[in-house]
Each structure stands twice: as structure tokens, then as C-alpha cells.
Amino acid sequence: MEQKSKRPTIKQVAAAAGVSTQTVSRVINDRPDVAPDTRERVKQVITEMDYQPSALARSLIQQRSYTLGVVTAGLKFIGPSRTLNGITCAAEQAGYSLLLKELPHFNTNDIVPIFNELISHHVDGIIWAAPEIGSNRDWVDNFSYELDVPIVYLTMEPREGISIISMDNYVGGQLALSHLLEKGYRHIGHIAGPMDWWESQQRFKAWKDTLRNAGIEGNDNHWVEGNWSSASGYEVTQQLFQKYPEMDAIFAANDQMALGALTIVHQKKLRVPQDFGIVGFDNIPESEHFWPALTTVQHDQHQVGTLAVHEIVRIIESFRNNESPEYKTILLTPNLLVRNSSLK
């Protein structure tokens, strides 16, 4: 039985290209100190021989693991899962593996064991992808500065001295309210997400501020709090109609709750959008198949994950080059997808 040929070694590649193993290593690691013709010759030999550098050898030589730690929570929700998909794709393209830790619940503050495990696996950097909820970021101002590995945070209130990537939830809320007002709706209620979530707070603030700027005061009778689920949207919309009977539109903080609200509106025999307008948030795949199709704020959570990897790699490289990295907040601007649920 014919045996499979062994994988080529770096010595065999060097011999075939007529260079030293050190030169092959420099080409693999994209070092600048290689002549262009030599670089091309080595790359051609690598391709012809189908040489695959050893990740373990590379990590030992460069004293780095090419592994990123990712801390997330709530993967059953569409937002965190979309973000993780973006992280996974970008990390693969950048040549990094991932070590994933999912928090047992969103508001955990017992983060020392998580960091200990990630650091014990020699991760080069950490992406903290769990959203800011309640006091689950209280540790950031102290503990994170004691770590020897860089961290990029996702979906939290901007702070000085750390890198944060998030969607601009406030702008998203403004887009939704401005659209409803432009279409002639004046009694616009709000279904908020859980109000200990920073994202919910930003969308609520946009609802209240945009109404006030239009000369309309939103008060406690004009909004209710859901828990992101369609069932909660259904339940709290009934409560909202009792408190705000003249309501002629709803801005829901996510599409699932908007679906629950839409069901109640249909049950009340109100025509959408002629009698009643609805706008959601997230642009879940099902939203265009609601009846009528749902106007919604679209934000690219996959892109949040992609940018997180780019940022953490940038910071890692700054440290390796003995440079002081720039820490910054990146807020991605959402857009409004206008569909039939609000076209009065």
C-alpha cells in the first residue's frame, strides 16, 4: 500500500529555493528584510510544495500564541450571535484562533476566573463582547488596567483610555422617531428593552429627545418595558394602549417586540400603516415578512465583530513594536429600512 508523502519541511523549502531557513521564515512572517526577487522565488516554492508552516513553531519563534480570547453572553439572541460570527470570520482572515468563554449570565461581575483562564492559555488579546448591562462594567476602571494583554470592549458606553466598538443606538432611535414624525404620526409610544441594558437606555433617550425636539413631551404613560421577546411585546402593548389610548404609532426597541405589538394592533382592527405606524430595531431576517413588512433600524452587528478583531490586532502590533497604542471609541452609524408598516 502506497504511503502518503510526508509534509514538506522548512529545510526542504529552503533547499528548493536556494536560500536559508531563516530567509524562508522571514518570508512567511512578511518581514521587510528580504529582496523582492528572493521573496517571490520563496513564495513560488511554498506554493508548489504546498508547504504549511507550523502554527506551534511560529508561536514559539515569535513568542505569541496567535489566539484571541473572546468573552460573550446570550448567544441565543441574534445580536451576540451575529457579532460572534463577525469575530470568527475576521480572526480567521487575520490568522488567529479563538478561545471562547460564554458568561453564565449577562450581569456577572465574577470575571477574575475568566481572565485567569484566558491568560493561562497565553492569549495575545481579549475581545469583551458581552454587552453593558447594569453594573457589569464596574470592574473595568480598575482591574482591566492590571492586565498584560490588551482588551477591546463591545457595546458599552464610551470611556476614556479604552477601545470600544458599538453601534450608535441613539442615532438609530433618532432615525426611527424622525421618520414616524415625518409621516404624520404624533402620539408615538415606545416599547423599551430591559432598561438596565445600555443599548435600551440609548434608544429610550433618543425616543424622548426626538419627541421633545418636535414639541411633544413623552411621559411615563407613553412607554413600557419589555424583555426583547415577541411575547413581552404582545403583553406590554396591551398595557401601553390602556395608558395611552390615543397612541397612533410605536417605536419598538427590537423587531421581536415589534412583532408582538403588531399582533395587538391587528387584533384592535387598526389598519397598519393608515391608522397606526410601527418601527422596529435590528432588521432580523423575518422582519421583511411581517404583515405588513416592518420598517426597522438596520445595524451591522457582523461588522462590529469584524472591527473588534481589526482593533485588537492593531493594538497587539503596537505593543510588539514598542509603540503606545491609540485607544478609541468607534460608533457605527445605522440606517433606516423603510417598509410598509410606517408608510402612512
Salt bridges, closest charged atoms under 4 A:
ASP30 OD1 - ARG39 NH1 3.70
ASP33 OD2 - ARG26 NE 3.41
ASP33 OD2 - ARG31 NH2 3.11
GLU117 OE1 - LYS101 NZ 2.97
ASP141 OD1 - ARG159 NH1 3.06
GLU199 OE2 - ARG203 NH2 3.83
ASP209 OD2 - LYS205 NZ 2.82
ASP209 OD1 - ARG212 NH1 3.42
GLU217 OE2 - ARG212 NH2 3.04
ASP275 OD1 - ARG271 NH2 3.00
ASP282 OD1 - HIS299 NE2 2.66
GLU311 OE1 - ARG314 NH2 2.77
GLU311 OE2 - LYS328 NZ 3.89
GLU317 OE2 - ARG64 NH2 2.69
